[in-house]
């Protein structure tokens, strides 16, 4: 079974089956399963990985977390889900949202982050 094919097909039941024989924190192409779910803006996969106990604050070799990726791309719903499950909102989240994808300032995500950082 190929995780990336399941992800792109949005096959959530296939993900559950995949996780019966794979570690929820494994990496594919040097990135975590959670990274790929967030990168693809796949809320359902992100939710299922959290349900299966993924390390929500795992950093890649560049020091990025899934929340950093969500902030950069302005994926509000996924950022909110990650924050609700104790993702760490740090200065990098604000920086990535301020200089987001294609030069966008992700104002909604920044407002969301402010709710979690007091």
TIMI-2910 file (N, C-alpha, C, CB; in pm, 1 decimal, decimal comma, always signed):
<rs>
+----------+----------+----------+----------+----------+----------+----------+----------+----------+----------+----------+----------+------+
!      n_x !      n_y !      n_z !     ca_x !     ca_y !     ca_z !      c_x !      c_y !      c_z !     cb_x !     cb_y !     cb_z ! resn !
+----------+----------+----------+----------+----------+----------+----------+----------+----------+----------+----------+----------+------+
!    +83,9 !   -117,5 !     +0,0 !     +0,0 !     +0,0 !     +0,0 !    +89,0 !   +124,6 !     +0,0 !    -95,8 !     -0,6 !   +121,9 !  Unk !
!    +52,9 !   +223,5 !    -77,8 !   +130,7 !   +346,2 !    -91,7 !    +56,6 !   +460,0 !    -21,4 !   +155,5 !   +380,2 !   -242,1 !  Unk !
!   +118,1 !   +514,3 !    +83,8 !    +55,5 !   +620,1 !   +162,8 !    +19,9 !   +741,7 !    +77,7 !   +147,8 !   +661,9 !   +276,1 !  Unk !
!   +111,4 !   +786,0 !     -5,0 !    +85,3 !   +906,8 !    -83,9 !    -29,5 !   +887,2 !   -182,5 !   +210,9 !   +948,3 !   -159,3 !  Unk !
!    -43,4 !   +766,8 !   -235,7 !   -157,1 !   +738,8 !   -324,7 !   -287,7 !   +740,8 !   -245,8 !   -139,2 !   +601,9 !   -395,3 !  Unk !
!   -285,3 !   +682,7 !   -125,6 !   -404,2 !   +685,8 !    -39,1 !   -441,9 !   +829,6 !     -6,3 !   -379,3 !   +606,2 !    +91,3 !  Unk !
!   -341,7 !   +909,1 !    +26,6 !   -363,3 !  +1048,8 !    +63,2 !   -425,3 !  +1126,6 !    -52,0 !   -231,5 !  +1113,9 !   +105,4 !  Unk !
!   -366,9 !  +1114,0 !   -167,7 !   -416,1 !  +1190,3 !   -283,8 !   -553,5 !  +1142,9 !   -330,1 !   -317,1 !  +1179,6 !   -399,5 !  Unk !
!   -585,9 !  +1016,7 !   -301,0 !   -718,7 !   +964,2 !   -333,0 !   -818,0 !   +991,2 !   -219,9 !   -710,8 !   +813,9 !   -361,0 !  Unk !
!   -769,4 !  +1049,9 !   -110,4 !   -850,5 !  +1078,6 !     +8,1 !   -918,4 !   +952,7 !    +61,4 !   -955,6 !  +1184,6 !    -24,2 !  Unk !
!   -843,2 !   +843,6 !    +60,7 !   -892,8 !   +712,7 !   +102,3 !   -866,3 !   +693,3 !   +252,3 !   -825,6 !   +599,1 !    +18,9 !  Unk !
!   -955,3 !   +745,1 !   +336,2 !   -937,1 !   +741,3 !   +480,8 !   -944,0 !   +598,5 !   +534,1 !  -1042,3 !   +827,8 !   +549,5 !  Unk !
!  -1032,0 !   +516,4 !   +481,3 !  -1037,1 !   +377,7 !   +527,8 !   -908,5 !   +304,6 !   +489,9 !  -1159,9 !   +304,6 !   +468,6 !  Unk !
!   -851,9 !   +338,8 !   +375,9 !   -723,3 !   +282,7 !   +336,5 !   -611,7 !   +327,1 !   +430,6 !   -690,1 !   +322,9 !   +193,5 !  Unk !
!   -621,5 !   +449,7 !   +480,3 !   -523,8 !   +498,0 !   +578,1 !   -529,5 !   +414,4 !   +705,2 !   -548,5 !   +646,2 !   +610,9 !  Unk !
!   -649,4 !   +388,4 !   +754,5 !   -664,4 !   +305,8 !   +874,9 !   -602,1 !   +168,0 !   +853,5 !   -813,6 !   +291,5 !   +912,9 !  Unk !
!   -624,9 !   +110,7 !   +736,5 !   -566,8 !    -19,4 !   +703,4 !   -414,1 !     -9,0 !   +695,3 !   -624,5 !    -72,3 !   +569,7 !  Unk !
!   -364,5 !    +96,5 !   +634,3 !   -220,5 !   +120,5 !   +621,8 !   -155,5 !   +125,1 !   +760,0 !   -193,5 !   +252,4 !   +545,2 !  Unk !
!   -220,8 !   +192,4 !   +852,9 !   -163,6 !   +210,6 !   +986,2 !   -166,7 !    +83,8 !  +1070,9 !   -236,9 !   +320,1 !  +1058,0 !  Unk !
!   -235,8 !    -19,1 !  +1023,8 !   -232,0 !   -148,4 !  +1093,5 !    -94,1 !   -212,5 !  +1081,1 !   -339,8 !   -243,6 !  +1037,3 !  Unk !
!    -21,0 !   -178,4 !   +975,9 !   +110,3 !   -240,2 !   +952,3 !   +225,0 !   -138,6 !   +943,4 !   +105,8 !   -321,4 !   +824,8 !  Unk !
!   +195,3 !    -10,1 !   +966,3 !   +297,4 !    +94,5 !   +959,6 !   +290,0 !   +182,9 !  +1083,2 !   +280,4 !   +179,3 !   +831,8 !  Unk !
!   +402,9 !   +238,3 !  +1120,7 !   +411,2 !   +330,3 !  +1233,2 !   +351,8 !   +465,2 !  +1192,9 !   +558,0 !   +346,6 !  +1280,4 !  Unk !
!   +264,2 !   +518,6 !  +1275,4 !   +199,9 !   +646,3 !  +1246,2 !   +301,8 !   +760,8 !  +1236,0 !    +96,5 !   +678,1 !  +1353,7 !  Unk !
!   +418,6 !   +742,6 !  +1294,8 !   +522,6 !   +845,9 !  +1291,3 !   +632,4 !   +818,4 !  +1188,8 !   +584,5 !   +859,6 !  +1427,6 !  Unk !
!   +610,3 !   +722,1 !  +1099,7 !   +711,9 !   +692,8 !   +998,8 !   +726,8 !   +809,1 !   +901,3 !   +676,6 !   +564,5 !   +922,9 !  Unk !
!   +835,5 !   +804,3 !   +825,8 !   +862,4 !   +907,9 !   +725,8 !   +864,1 !   +848,6 !   +585,9 !   +995,9 !   +977,9 !   +755,0 !  Unk !
!   +820,6 !   +929,6 !   +492,3 !   +825,5 !   +896,7 !   +350,5 !   +892,7 !  +1015,1 !   +282,1 !   +681,0 !   +867,6 !   +290,6 !  Unk !
!   +995,3 !   +988,4 !   +205,3 !  +1070,6 !  +1095,4 !   +138,2 !  +1116,3 !  +1201,7 !   +238,2 !   +984,7 !  +1160,4 !    +27,9 !  Unk !
!  +1163,7 !  +1155,2 !   +353,2 !  +1219,5 !  +1239,1 !   +459,6 !  +1118,2 !  +1331,2 !   +526,8 !  +1330,2 !  +1321,6 !   +404,4 !  Unk !
!   +989,4 !  +1301,5 !   +513,2 !   +885,2 !  +1379,1 !   +580,3 !   +786,5 !  +1283,1 !   +646,2 !   +812,1 !  +1473,7 !   +479,8 !  Unk !
!   +728,4 !  +1329,5 !   +756,7 !   +632,8 !  +1246,2 !   +830,2 !   +501,2 !  +1233,2 !   +753,6 !   +606,9 !  +1305,0 !   +970,0 !  Unk !
!   +424,8 !  +1132,0 !   +791,5 !   +291,8 !  +1115,6 !   +733,5 !   +207,1 !  +1239,4 !   +760,5 !   +222,7 !   +989,7 !   +790,1 !  Unk !
!   +220,9 !  +1294,5 !   +880,8 !   +144,5 !  +1414,5 !   +916,5 !   +185,5 !  +1533,3 !   +829,1 !   +164,8 !  +1448,9 !  +1065,5 !  Unk !
!   +314,1 !  +1548,1 !   +806,6 !   +360,8 !  +1655,1 !   +718,2 !   +288,8 !  +1645,9 !   +583,6 !   +515,0 !  +1647,2 !   +698,4 !  Unk !
!   +288,1 !  +1526,0 !   +524,1 !   +226,8 !  +1510,3 !   +391,6 !    +77,5 !  +1538,0 !   +395,3 !   +251,8 !  +1369,7 !   +337,9 !  Unk !
!     +9,6 !  +1495,2 !   +501,5 !   -134,7 !  +1520,6 !   +512,4 !   -162,4 !  +1671,0 !   +517,6 !   -192,9 !  +1451,1 !   +638,2 !  Unk !
!    -82,0 !  +1742,9 !   +595,9 !    -99,8 !  +1887,9 !   +606,5 !    -61,0 !  +1955,0 !   +474,8 !    -15,6 !  +1945,2 !   +723,5 !  Unk !
!    +50,2 !  +1917,2 !   +418,3 !    +96,7 !  +1975,1 !   +292,2 !     -9,7 !  +1962,5 !   +181,8 !   +227,2 !  +1906,6 !   +247,8 !  Unk !
!    -79,6 !  +1849,1 !   +182,1 !   -185,3 !  +1825,6 !    +82,7 !   -318,8 !  +1887,2 !   +124,8 !   -203,1 !  +1675,8 !    +59,7 !  Unk !
!   -320,3 !  +1956,9 !   +240,8 !   -441,1 !  +2021,0 !   +293,5 !   -554,4 !  +1920,3 !   +311,4 !   -486,1 !  +2134,0 !   +200,5 !  Unk !
!   -518,2 !  +1804,1 !   +365,0 !   -614,9 !  +1696,8 !   +381,8 !   -656,1 !  +1688,5 !   +529,4 !   -555,9 !  +1561,1 !   +332,7 !  Unk !
!   -768,1 !  +1750,8 !   +560,2 !   -818,4 !  +1757,1 !   +696,8 !   -849,0 !  +1618,0 !   +752,1 !   -943,2 !  +1844,1 !   +702,5 !  Unk !
!   -915,0 !  +1534,9 !   +672,8 !   -954,6 !  +1402,0 !   +719,2 !   -833,9 !  +1316,2 !   +755,8 !  -1037,3 !  +1331,6 !   +612,4 !  Unk !
!   -731,2 !  +1318,6 !   +673,0 !   -610,1 !  +1241,1 !   +703,1 !   -541,0 !  +1296,7 !   +827,1 !   -512,9 !  +1242,5 !   +582,8 !  Unk !
!   -533,3 !  +1427,7 !   +837,4 !   -472,2 !  +1489,5 !   +954,8 !   -546,1 !  +1445,2 !  +1080,2 !   -473,0 !  +1643,8 !   +942,9 !  Unk !
!   -676,9 !  +1448,8 !  +1074,9 !   -760,9 !  +1408,3 !  +1188,1 !   -738,4 !  +1261,1 !  +1224,3 !   -909,3 !  +1432,3 !  +1155,5 !  Unk !
!   -730,9 !  +1175,3 !  +1125,8 !   -711,8 !  +1031,9 !  +1152,2 !   -572,9 !  +1004,1 !  +1208,6 !   -733,2 !   +950,5 !  +1023,8 !  Unk !
!   -472,8 !  +1072,3 !  +1158,3 !   -336,9 !  +1054,0 !  +1211,4 !   -331,4 !  +1096,1 !  +1358,0 !   -234,0 !  +1135,3 !  +1128,3 !  Unk !
!   -398,7 !  +1204,9 !  +1391,4 !   -406,1 !  +1248,1 !  +1531,4 !   -475,9 !  +1141,2 !  +1614,0 !   -480,6 !  +1383,8 !  +1544,1 !  Unk !
!   -585,2 !  +1089,0 !  +1561,4 !   -659,1 !   +982,2 !  +1631,0 !   -569,1 !   +861,4 !  +1657,9 !   -782,1 !   +938,7 !  +1548,0 !  Unk !
!   -479,8 !   +832,7 !  +1565,7 !   -390,3 !   +717,5 !  +1578,9 !   -265,7 !   +748,6 !  +1662,3 !   -348,5 !   +669,2 !  +1441,4 !  Unk !
!   -256,9 !   +870,2 !  +1717,9 !   -149,9 !   +902,0 !  +1811,1 !    -22,9 !   +958,6 !  +1751,1 !   -116,0 !   +783,1 !  +1884,8 !  Unk !
!    -32,4 !  +1023,5 !  +1637,3 !    +84,9 !  +1082,5 !  +1573,6 !   +150,8 !  +1185,3 !  +1666,7 !    +45,7 !  +1148,5 !  +1439,6 !  Unk !
!   +281,4 !  +1197,0 !  +1655,3 !   +355,6 !  +1300,3 !  +1727,7 !   +330,1 !  +1432,9 !  +1656,7 !   +510,3 !  +1267,4 !  +1734,6 !  Unk !
!   +241,1 !  +1510,8 !  +1710,8 !   +193,3 !  +1631,9 !  +1644,9 !   +299,9 !  +1741,0 !  +1634,0 !    +74,4 !  +1685,6 !  +1719,1 !  Unk !
!   +398,6 !  +1736,9 !  +1722,3 !   +502,9 !  +1839,8 !  +1724,2 !   +637,1 !  +1792,5 !  +1669,2 !   +522,0 !  +1889,0 !  +1864,3 !  Unk !
!   +635,4 !  +1680,2 !  +1597,8 !   +759,3 !  +1628,1 !  +1539,1 !   +814,1 !  +1727,8 !  +1437,5 !   +735,1 !  +1489,9 !  +1472,2 !  Unk !
!   +944,9 !  +1749,0 !  +1444,1 !  +1011,1 !  +1840,6 !  +1351,0 !  +1082,1 !  +1762,9 !  +1241,5 !  +1110,9 !  +1931,1 !  +1425,1 !  Unk !
!  +1083,5 !  +1820,6 !  +1122,2 !  +1159,8 !  +1759,4 !  +1013,5 !  +1304,9 !  +1805,7 !  +1022,8 !  +1098,6 !  +1795,8 !   +874,3 !  Unk !
!  +1387,3 !  +1764,9 !   +928,2 !  +1530,0 !  +1796,9 !   +936,2 !  +1557,3 !  +1946,4 !   +922,9 !  +1605,8 !  +1721,9 !   +828,6 !  Unk !
!  +1458,6 !  +2023,0 !   +877,9 !  +1471,8 !  +2168,2 !   +869,0 !  +1409,4 !  +2238,8 !   +989,2 !  +1407,7 !  +2218,4 !   +740,8 !  Unk !
!  +1360,3 !  +2159,9 !  +1085,5 !  +1302,6 !  +2215,8 !  +1207,4 !  +1157,7 !  +2257,8 !  +1195,5 !  +1381,9 !  +2331,8 !  +1249,9 !  Unk !
!  +1090,0 !  +2215,1 !  +1089,2 !   +950,0 !  +2251,8 !  +1068,1 !   +856,4 !  +2148,7 !  +1128,2 !   +920,9 !  +2267,8 !   +919,4 !  Unk !
!   +746,8 !  +2197,9 !  +1183,9 !   +640,5 !  +2110,0 !  +1232,7 !   +522,4 !  +2116,8 !  +1135,8 !   +596,3 !  +2150,1 !  +1377,5 !  Unk !
!   +425,7 !  +2030,1 !  +1157,2 !   +304,3 !  +2032,7 !  +1074,3 !   +232,9 !  +2167,0 !  +1087,7 !   +208,9 !  +1917,6 !  +1114,0 !  Unk !
!   +232,9 !  +2223,3 !  +1208,5 !   +168,4 !  +2353,9 !  +1227,6 !   +240,9 !  +2462,5 !  +1148,5 !   +164,9 !  +2391,1 !  +1377,2 !  Unk !
!   +371,4 !  +2456,9 !  +1141,1 !   +445,9 !  +2554,1 !  +1060,3 !   +399,5 !  +2548,5 !   +914,6 !   +598,5 !  +2527,2 !  +1069,3 !  Unk !
!   +378,7 !  +2428,4 !   +864,6 !   +335,5 !  +2410,2 !   +725,2 !   +194,5 !  +2466,9 !   +706,3 !   +339,0 !  +2259,5 !   +685,5 !  Unk !
!   +105,1 !  +2435,4 !   +798,7 !    -32,5 !  +2486,4 !   +790,2 !    -34,3 !  +2639,0 !   +793,8 !   -118,2 !  +2429,9 !   +905,2 !  Unk !
!    +48,8 !  +2697,8 !   +878,1 !    +55,1 !  +2844,5 !   +888,0 !   +106,4 !  +2905,3 !   +758,5 !   +145,1 !  +2887,2 !  +1005,2 !  Unk !
!   +209,0 !  +2847,2 !   +701,6 !   +269,4 !  +2897,8 !   +579,2 !   +169,1 !  +2901,1 !   +463,6 !   +389,6 !  +2812,5 !   +541,5 !  Unk !
!    +91,8 !  +2793,5 !   +451,8 !     -4,3 !  +2784,5 !   +341,4 !   -140,2 !  +2845,9 !   +373,8 !    -23,1 !  +2640,7 !   +302,6 !  Unk !
!   -160,9 !  +2884,5 !   +499,0 !   -288,8 !  +2944,3 !   +537,1 !   -400,9 !  +2842,7 !   +550,7 !   -328,1 !  +3047,9 !   +436,8 !  Unk !
!   -367,7 !  +2721,2 !   +587,3 !   -468,5 !  +2616,5 !   +604,2 !   -531,8 !  +2630,3 !   +743,0 !   -405,3 !  +2474,2 !   +585,6 !  Unk !
!   -627,3 !  +2720,2 !   +752,5 !   -688,0 !  +2757,3 !   +880,1 !   -746,2 !  +2638,0 !   +954,9 !   -795,9 !  +2859,7 !   +857,4 !  Unk !
!   -829,7 !  +2558,9 !   +888,2 !   -897,3 !  +2447,3 !   +955,7 !   -797,8 !  +2346,0 !  +1010,4 !   -993,9 !  +2377,8 !   +859,8 !  Unk !
!   -694,8 !  +2317,8 !   +935,1 !   -593,5 !  +2222,8 !   +981,6 !   -511,9 !  +2284,2 !  +1094,7 !   -500,9 !  +2180,3 !   +865,5 !  Unk !
!   -477,6 !  +2411,4 !  +1084,1 !   -405,1 !  +2478,2 !  +1192,1 !   -486,8 !  +2473,7 !  +1320,5 !   -372,5 !  +2624,2 !  +1154,1 !  Unk !
!   -614,9 !  +2500,2 !  +1309,5 !   -701,9 !  +2496,6 !  +1427,4 !   -707,4 !  +2355,8 !  +1487,6 !   -843,9 !  +2543,8 !  +1390,5 !  Unk !
!   -721,0 !  +2255,3 !  +1403,3 !   -723,0 !  +2116,8 !  +1450,2 !   -593,0 !  +2082,7 !  +1523,2 !   -744,9 !  +2020,3 !  +1332,1 !  Unk !
!   -480,7 !  +2119,2 !  +1466,1 !   -351,6 !  +2091,3 !  +1528,7 !   -340,3 !  +2162,3 !  +1663,1 !   -236,6 !  +2133,9 !  +1436,3 !  Unk !
!   -381,2 !  +2287,4 !  +1667,9 !   -375,4 !  +2362,9 !  +1792,9 !   -466,8 !  +2302,5 !  +1899,2 !   -413,5 !  +2508,7 !  +1768,2 !  Unk !
!   -582,7 !  +2256,4 !  +1858,6 !   -675,5 !  +2192,9 !  +1952,4 !   -616,5 !  +2065,8 !  +2012,0 !   -807,5 !  +2161,0 !  +1882,9 !  Unk !
!   -519,7 !  +2007,2 !  +1942,2 !   -456,3 !  +1883,8 !  +1989,8 !   -313,0 !  +1909,3 !  +2036,9 !   -456,7 !  +1777,5 !  +1879,0 !  Unk !
!   -291,4 !  +2030,7 !  +2086,4 !   -168,7 !  +2067,3 !  +2157,2 !    -45,7 !  +2085,9 !  +2069,2 !   -139,0 !  +1964,2 !  +2258,0 !  Unk !
!    -66,8 !  +2125,6 !  +1944,6 !    +48,0 !  +2166,6 !  +1864,4 !   +104,4 !  +2293,8 !  +1926,6 !     +8,4 !  +2189,1 !  +1713,5 !  Unk !
!   +234,4 !  +2307,2 !  +1921,6 !   +300,8 !  +2422,3 !  +1982,3 !   +302,6 !  +2539,1 !  +1884,3 !   +444,7 !  +2386,0 !  +2025,7 !  Unk !
!   +239,2 !  +2648,7 !  +1926,2 !   +239,7 !  +2771,1 !  +1846,7 !   +358,1 !  +2854,7 !  +1892,4 !   +104,5 !  +2850,4 !  +1861,0 !  Unk !
!   +461,6 !  +2861,1 !  +1811,0 !   +582,7 !  +2933,8 !  +1846,9 !   +603,1 !  +3051,3 !  +1751,2 !   +705,6 !  +2839,9 !  +1844,6 !  Unk !
!   +712,4 !  +3123,0 !  +1771,3 !   +741,7 !  +3239,1 !  +1686,1 !   +751,4 !  +3201,7 !  +1538,9 !   +871,4 !  +3305,0 !  +1730,2 !  Unk !
!   +799,0 !  +3080,4 !  +1510,9 !   +811,3 !  +3036,4 !  +1371,4 !   +674,4 !  +3029,2 !  +1304,5 !   +881,1 !  +2899,2 !  +1363,9 !  Unk !
!   +572,3 !  +2991,3 !  +1378,6 !   +436,6 !  +2987,4 !  +1322,2 !   +396,2 !  +3126,6 !  +1273,4 !   +334,6 !  +2935,3 !  +1427,6 !  Unk !
!   +419,5 !  +3227,2 !  +1357,7 !   +385,5 !  +3364,4 !  +1320,2 !   +468,5 !  +3411,1 !  +1200,4 !   +406,9 !  +3458,9 !  +1439,4 !  Unk !
!   +596,4 !  +3378,6 !  +1199,9 !   +683,5 !  +3417,7 !  +1089,1 !   +637,2 !  +3354,5 !   +958,2 !   +828,5 !  +3377,7 !  +1118,4 !  Unk !
!   +606,0 !  +3225,2 !   +965,2 !   +565,0 !  +3155,2 !   +842,7 !   +429,7 !  +3205,2 !   +793,2 !   +558,9 !  +3003,6 !   +866,9 !  Unk !
!   +339,7 !  +3239,6 !   +884,2 !   +209,7 !  +3293,8 !   +843,8 !   +223,8 !  +3437,0 !   +790,8 !   +111,2 !  +3290,6 !   +962,5 !  Unk !
!   +319,3 !  +3511,2 !   +843,0 !   +341,4 !  +3649,6 !   +798,3 !   +403,1 !  +3656,0 !   +659,6 !   +430,7 !  +3723,2 !   +896,8 !  Unk !
!   +482,9 !  +3555,9 !   +627,1 !   +547,8 !  +3549,6 !   +495,7 !   +508,4 !  +3419,4 !   +428,5 !   +703,2 !  +3560,8 !   +508,1 !  Unk !
!   +379,3 !  +3401,9 !   +415,9 !   +324,7 !  +3275,5 !   +368,1 !   +348,2 !  +3248,9 !   +221,7 !   +180,6 !  +3271,2 !   +394,4 !  Unk !
!   +291,2 !  +3139,4 !   +179,9 !   +303,1 !  +3092,1 !    +43,0 !   +271,6 !  +3204,7 !    -54,7 !   +210,1 !  +2972,6 !    +18,9 !  Unk !
!   +355,6 !  +3217,7 !   -153,6 !   +338,0 !  +3314,6 !   -261,7 !   +328,4 !  +3458,0 !   -207,9 !   +212,5 !  +3280,5 !   -342,8 !  Unk !
!   +395,4 !  +3482,9 !    -93,1 !   +398,9 !  +3617,2 !    -35,9 !   +274,7 !  +3658,9 !    +40,0 !   +422,6 !  +3713,9 !   -142,6 !  Unk !
!   +184,3 !  +3566,9 !    +61,0 !    +60,0 !  +3600,4 !   +130,6 !    +81,8 !  +3619,6 !   +280,7 !    -44,0 !  +3491,4 !   +107,1 !  Unk !
!    +12,4 !  +3716,2 !   +336,0 !     +4,3 !  +3737,6 !   +480,9 !   -121,2 !  +3664,5 !   +526,4 !     +0,1 !  +3892,9 !   +519,6 !  Unk !
!   -103,4 !  +3557,1 !   +602,1 !   -215,2 !  +3470,1 !   +640,2 !   -283,6 !  +3526,5 !   +765,7 !   -165,6 !  +3323,6 !   +665,4 !  Unk !
!   -362,7 !  +3632,5 !   +747,9 !   -419,5 !  +3705,6 !   +861,0 !   -511,9 !  +3620,0 !   +947,5 !   -495,0 !  +3825,6 !   +810,7 !  Unk !
!   -593,7 !  +3536,2 !   +887,3 !   -684,5 !  +3452,1 !   +966,8 !   -605,9 !  +3354,5 !  +1054,3 !   -780,9 !  +3374,3 !   +874,3 !  Unk !
!   -501,1 !  +3299,4 !  +1000,6 !   -418,0 !  +3205,8 !  +1076,7 !   -346,2 !  +3280,4 !  +1189,2 !   -315,2 !  +3135,1 !   +983,7 !  Unk !
!   -298,9 !  +3400,0 !  +1161,6 !   -232,1 !  +3478,7 !  +1266,0 !   -329,7 !  +3510,0 !  +1379,7 !   -174,5 !  +3610,1 !  +1207,0 !  Unk !
!   -451,8 !  +3546,5 !  +1345,5 !   -552,9 !  +3570,9 !  +1449,5 !   -578,6 !  +3444,3 !  +1530,9 !   -684,8 !  +3620,9 !  +1386,2 !  Unk !
!   -584,0 !  +3331,0 !  +1463,4 !   -603,5 !  +3202,9 !  +1531,8 !   -487,3 !  +3174,6 !  +1626,9 !   -617,6 !  +3088,4 !  +1429,3 !  Unk !
!   -366,1 !  +3193,6 !  +1580,6 !   -248,6 !  +3169,5 !  +1664,5 !   -252,4 !  +3256,0 !  +1790,0 !   -119,7 !  +3196,7 !  +1585,6 !  Unk !
!   -294,8 !  +3380,0 !  +1774,1 !   -303,0 !  +3471,7 !  +1888,7 !   -397,5 !  +3418,8 !  +1996,7 !   -349,8 !  +3610,2 !  +1842,3 !  Unk !
!   -501,0 !  +3346,1 !  +1955,4 !   -594,3 !  +3287,6 !  +2052,9 !   -525,2 !  +3181,1 !  +2139,7 !   -715,7 !  +3225,3 !  +1979,8 !  Unk !
!   -423,7 !  +3117,9 !  +2085,3 !   -356,1 !  +3007,3 !  +2156,2 !   -229,2 !  +3050,8 !  +2226,3 !   -323,1 !  +2896,2 !  +2059,7 !  Unk !
!   -182,8 !  +3171,6 !  +2197,5 !    -61,7 !  +3222,4 !  +2262,2 !   -101,1 !  +3345,4 !  +2342,7 !    +51,0 !  +3256,6 !  +2156,9 !  Unk !
!    -94,8 !  +3333,1 !  +2471,8 !   -134,7 !  +3446,5 !  +2557,2 !    -17,0 !  +3497,3 !  +2635,8 !   -247,5 !  +3406,7 !  +2652,8 !  Unk !
+----------+----------+----------+----------+----------+----------+----------+----------+----------+----------+----------+----------+------+
</rs>
